[in-house]
Amino acid sequence: MIIFGVDIRIYFLLFMVYSIAGWFMEVICKLIQYKRFINRGFLIGPYCPIYGYGALLITFLLKKYTEDPIALFVMSILICGILEYITSYLMEKLFKARWWDYSNRKFNLNGRICLGTIIPFGILGMLIMYVFNPLILEGLEKLPENWLNILSISLFLVYIIDNVISLTVVTYIKTAEKVVLKDSDNTEELTKKVKEILKQKSILHRRLVNAYPKLEAVKIKIKQKKEEIKRQVQEQNRERRKKAENLKNKKFIKNKENKKL
């Protein structure tokens, strides 16, 4: 099927290839970090769509930069950084949970992205445009029409079903938060109780907790932030009153001394 001069079957398969490759990369990184297998990603299957979307954005938007490797490197960082930031923001707003947090790393932006994680995107962007795309697209374009249809339609159906099921599982986090919200007064306690509820549900809910060990409920953060600001304002007001009283006392003593003279 050709849309705007693009065979969407081929580019959907390209999306799946990079999503699966991204999943493998995430699994290997977490295997090194936690010394155990973790099925990464929001979805049940072995793919991380954010990598697929990033690869497609690079493929479609950065063709004109292939003659300039430096520009391609910088633009890849920019595109993938924006994609990661927006994904983190939307997922937090939709599901009331922080899925990853780079706040403890240097040169981070609101804990959603950091320099140490977006620099590799520049390298990946160059590999995609100079190495992987030519090989993968050439291979996909050689597929017989029947195989192309079977693969693209089958994977698309699996992907859609996976999204529906996973969305139902992820959405349960909001329900779990509502259950424990009245009994929890801080982020750590809320997160712990939400995870406990998820672990008592199905294997899919437990997988989600394992996939994101640093999953953190954020609903209370807003309340905590307001309380923190309120405390800071109160402390500042107390300091101002103390300074005003001290100044008033000094003036009183000075006036008293002047009267004696």
C-alpha positions as CSV (number, residue, x, y, z in Angstrom):
1,M,0.0,0.0,0.0
2,I,1.5,3.3,-1.1
3,I,0.7,6.5,0.8
4,F,2.5,9.7,-0.2
5,G,5.0,7.7,-2.2
6,V,5.8,5.5,0.8
7,D,5.0,1.7,1.0
8,I,3.6,1.7,4.6
9,R,4.1,-2.1,4.8
10,I,7.8,-1.8,4.4
11,Y,8.1,1.1,6.8
12,F,5.9,-0.6,9.3
13,L,8.3,-3.6,9.2
14,L,11.2,-1.2,9.5
15,F,9.5,0.2,12.6
16,M,9.2,-3.3,14.0
17,V,12.8,-4.2,13.3
18,Y,14.1,-1.1,15.2
19,S,11.5,-1.6,18.0
20,I,12.7,-5.2,18.5
21,A,16.4,-4.1,18.2
22,G,15.7,-1.4,20.9
23,W,14.1,-4.1,23.1
24,F,17.2,-6.3,22.9
25,M,19.4,-3.3,23.6
26,E,17.3,-2.4,26.7
27,V,17.4,-6.0,27.9
28,I,21.1,-6.3,27.6
29,C,21.7,-3.0,29.5
30,K,19.4,-4.1,32.3
31,L,21.0,-7.5,32.4
32,I,24.4,-5.8,33.0
33,Q,22.8,-3.4,35.6
34,Y,20.6,-5.8,37.5
35,K,22.3,-9.2,36.7
36,R,18.9,-10.7,35.6
37,F,16.6,-10.8,32.6
38,I,14.0,-8.0,32.5
39,N,11.3,-7.8,29.8
40,R,11.6,-4.1,29.1
41,G,9.0,-1.8,27.6
42,F,5.3,-0.9,28.2
43,L,4.2,-3.7,25.8
44,I,4.2,-7.4,26.4
45,G,6.0,-8.4,23.3
46,P,9.7,-8.1,22.6
47,Y,9.7,-4.6,21.2
48,C,10.1,-1.0,22.5
49,P,8.1,1.2,20.2
50,I,9.9,4.4,21.2
51,Y,13.0,3.1,19.3
52,G,10.9,2.3,16.3
53,Y,9.3,5.8,16.3
54,G,12.7,7.4,16.8
55,A,14.2,5.4,13.8
56,L,11.3,6.4,11.6
57,L,11.6,10.1,12.5
58,I,15.3,10.0,11.7
59,T,14.6,8.1,8.5
60,F,12.0,10.6,7.2
61,L,13.3,13.9,8.6
62,L,17.1,13.6,8.3
63,K,17.6,12.4,4.8
64,K,18.9,15.9,3.8
65,Y,21.6,15.7,6.4
66,T,23.3,12.6,5.2
67,E,25.9,14.6,3.4
68,D,26.9,16.3,6.7
69,P,27.7,13.7,9.4
70,I,28.1,16.3,12.1
71,A,24.6,17.8,11.4
72,L,23.1,14.3,11.2
73,F,24.7,13.5,14.6
74,V,23.4,16.7,16.2
75,M,19.9,16.4,14.7
76,S,19.6,12.8,15.7
77,I,20.3,13.8,19.3
78,L,17.7,16.6,19.1
79,I,15.0,14.5,17.6
80,C,15.4,11.6,19.9
81,G,15.8,13.8,23.0
82,I,12.6,15.6,22.2
83,L,10.8,12.3,21.6
84,E,12.1,10.8,24.9
85,Y,11.1,14.0,26.8
86,I,7.6,14.1,25.3
87,T,7.1,10.4,25.9
88,S,8.1,10.7,29.5
89,Y,5.8,13.8,30.0
90,L,2.8,12.2,28.3
91,M,3.1,8.9,30.1
92,E,3.4,10.6,33.4
93,K,0.3,12.7,32.8
94,L,-1.7,9.8,31.4
95,F,-0.9,7.2,34.0
96,K,0.3,9.2,37.0
97,A,3.6,7.5,37.2
98,R,7.2,8.4,36.5
99,W,8.7,5.5,34.4
100,W,12.3,6.7,34.3
101,D,14.1,9.4,36.2
102,Y,17.5,10.9,35.4
103,S,17.4,13.5,38.2
104,N,20.5,12.0,39.9
105,R,22.5,12.3,36.7
106,K,24.5,15.3,35.5
107,F,23.1,17.6,32.8
108,N,19.5,16.4,33.0
109,L,16.3,18.2,32.0
110,N,13.6,17.7,34.6
111,G,14.8,14.1,35.1
112,R,13.3,13.1,31.7
113,I,16.4,13.3,29.6
114,C,20.1,13.7,30.3
115,L,23.2,14.3,28.3
116,G,24.6,10.8,29.0
117,T,21.6,9.0,27.4
118,I,21.0,11.3,24.4
119,I,24.5,11.4,23.1
120,P,24.3,7.7,22.0
121,F,21.2,8.6,20.0
122,G,23.5,10.7,17.8
123,I,25.6,7.6,17.1
124,L,22.6,5.5,16.5
125,G,21.2,8.0,14.1
126,M,24.4,7.9,12.0
127,L,24.3,4.0,12.1
128,I,20.7,4.0,11.0
129,M,21.2,6.3,8.0
130,Y,24.6,5.1,6.9
131,V,24.5,1.3,7.8
132,F,21.2,-0.2,8.9
133,N,18.6,1.4,6.7
134,P,20.4,0.6,3.4
135,L,20.7,-3.1,4.5
136,I,17.2,-3.5,6.0
137,L,15.3,-1.6,3.4
138,E,17.1,-3.5,0.6
139,G,16.1,-6.8,2.3
140,L,12.5,-5.8,2.8
141,E,12.1,-4.5,-0.7
142,K,13.2,-7.9,-2.0
143,L,10.4,-9.7,-0.1
144,P,7.7,-11.3,-2.4
145,E,4.4,-9.4,-2.4
146,N,2.6,-12.3,-0.6
147,W,5.3,-12.5,2.2
148,L,5.2,-8.7,2.5
149,N,1.5,-8.7,3.1
150,I,1.5,-11.7,5.5
151,L,4.3,-10.3,7.6
152,S,3.0,-6.7,7.8
153,I,-0.6,-7.6,8.4
154,S,0.2,-10.3,11.0
155,L,2.6,-8.2,12.9
156,F,0.3,-5.2,12.8
157,L,-2.6,-7.3,14.3
158,V,-0.3,-8.6,17.0
159,Y,1.0,-5.1,17.7
160,I,-2.5,-3.6,18.0
161,I,-3.8,-6.4,20.3
162,D,-0.6,-6.0,22.5
163,N,-1.3,-2.2,22.7
164,V,-4.9,-2.8,23.8
165,I,-4.0,-5.3,26.5
166,S,-0.9,-3.4,27.7
167,L,-2.9,-0.1,27.9
168,T,-5.4,-1.9,30.1
169,V,-2.7,-3.1,32.4
170,V,-0.8,0.2,32.6
171,T,-4.1,2.1,33.2
172,Y,-4.6,0.0,36.4
173,I,-1.8,2.1,38.0
174,K,-4.2,5.0,38.3
175,T,-6.8,2.7,39.9
176,A,-4.2,1.4,42.4
177,E,-3.2,4.9,43.3
178,K,-6.8,5.9,44.1
179,V,-7.1,2.8,46.4
180,V,-4.0,3.8,48.5
181,L,-4.1,7.5,48.2
182,K,-6.1,8.2,51.4
183,D,-3.7,6.1,53.4
184,S,-0.4,7.4,52.0
185,D,1.1,10.8,52.7
186,N,4.4,10.5,50.7
187,T,5.7,9.4,47.3
188,E,7.8,6.5,48.6
189,E,4.9,4.9,50.6
190,L,2.5,5.4,47.7
191,T,4.9,3.9,45.2
192,K,5.5,0.9,47.5
193,K,1.8,0.2,48.0
194,V,1.0,0.6,44.3
195,K,3.7,-1.9,43.4
196,E,2.4,-4.3,46.0
197,I,-1.1,-4.1,44.5
198,L,0.3,-4.6,41.0
199,K,2.3,-7.7,42.1
200,Q,-0.9,-9.3,43.5
201,K,-2.6,-8.9,40.2
202,S,-1.9,-10.9,37.0
203,I,1.5,-11.9,35.6
204,L,1.2,-8.9,33.2
205,H,0.9,-6.5,36.1
206,R,4.0,-8.1,37.8
207,R,5.9,-7.9,34.5
208,L,5.3,-4.1,34.4
209,V,6.8,-3.7,37.9
210,N,9.8,-5.8,36.9
211,A,10.2,-3.9,33.6
212,Y,10.5,-0.6,35.4
213,P,12.2,-1.2,38.8
214,K,12.3,2.6,39.3
215,L,8.6,3.1,38.6
216,E,7.4,5.9,40.8
217,A,3.9,7.1,41.6
218,V,3.8,10.9,41.1
219,K,0.4,12.0,42.2
220,I,1.5,12.9,45.7
221,K,4.5,14.8,44.4
222,I,2.3,17.7,43.5
223,K,0.9,17.8,47.0
224,Q,4.3,17.5,48.5
225,K,5.6,20.2,46.3
226,K,2.8,22.5,47.3
227,E,3.5,21.7,51.0
228,E,7.2,22.3,50.5
229,I,6.6,25.7,48.9
230,K,4.1,26.6,51.7
231,R,6.7,25.7,54.3
232,Q,9.4,27.7,52.5
233,V,7.0,30.7,52.3
234,Q,6.2,30.4,56.0
235,E,9.9,30.2,56.9
236,Q,10.6,33.2,54.7
237,N,7.8,35.1,56.4
238,R,9.2,34.2,59.9
239,E,12.6,35.4,58.8
240,R,11.2,38.7,57.6
241,R,9.3,39.2,60.9
242,K,12.4,38.4,62.9
243,K,14.4,40.9,60.8
244,A,11.7,43.5,61.2
245,E,11.5,43.0,65.0
246,N,15.3,43.2,65.3
247,L,15.4,46.3,63.2
248,K,12.6,47.8,65.3
249,N,14.4,46.9,68.5
250,K,17.6,48.5,67.2
251,K,15.8,51.7,66.3
252,F,14.1,51.8,69.7
253,I,17.4,51.3,71.5
254,K,19.0,54.0,69.3
255,N,16.2,56.5,69.9
256,K,16.4,55.8,73.7
257,E,20.1,56.4,73.7
258,N,19.7,59.6,71.7
259,K,17.1,60.9,74.2
260,K,19.5,60.3,77.1
261,L,22.1,62.4,75.3
